[in-house]
Amino acid sequence: MFGEDRIAEQLSHVRERLAQRAESPGAQAEPILTEASDGRIKVTLGTDGRFERIKMTLSALKDGPEALVQQLTLAVNDALDQRAAQTGPTGPAPDMAAMNEEVARMQDASVRQFQDMSASISDLMTKLYGGR
């Protein structure tokens, strides 16, 4: 029979798989600081993934607009790459379709079990009260 212990075991398994998904990193803990152009350009990426600050020296501005854009691009991409490395999933994602099937099987089995319990209770009540 599909008992209470089996249901608890299956629910525990599903909760564990869902918790693994929830525990995957989703936010960086500290701001990310990157540098380009020998430290003359500094980019700070906040913990929310948005840029907090871009700081540069006057000598970085003197390199010209093309060099400035190129170095800014390097610093920004480095910050984004670091964030992706920190916040990316650490393992494979749970197979949600398989989990859905497992939960559906549990639900079907639970419904059958409750129907059996209800029938047993009805039979007992009939025996106790003689069909009144």
Sequence and secondary structure as in RCSB ss.txt:
>XXXX:A:sequence
MFGEDRIAEQLSHVRERLAQRAESPGAQAEPILTEASDGRIKVTLGTDGRFERIKMTLSALKDGPEALVQQLTLA
VNDALDQRAAQTGPTGPAPDMAAMNEEVARMQDASVRQFQDMSASISDLMTKLYGGR
>XXXX:A:secstr
   HHHHHHHHHHHHHHHHHHHHS  S SS EEEEETTTTEEEEE TTSSEEEEEE HHHHTT HHHHHHHHHHH
HHHHHHHHHHHHS SS    HHHHHHHHHHHHHHHHHHHHHHHHHHHHHHHHHHTT 
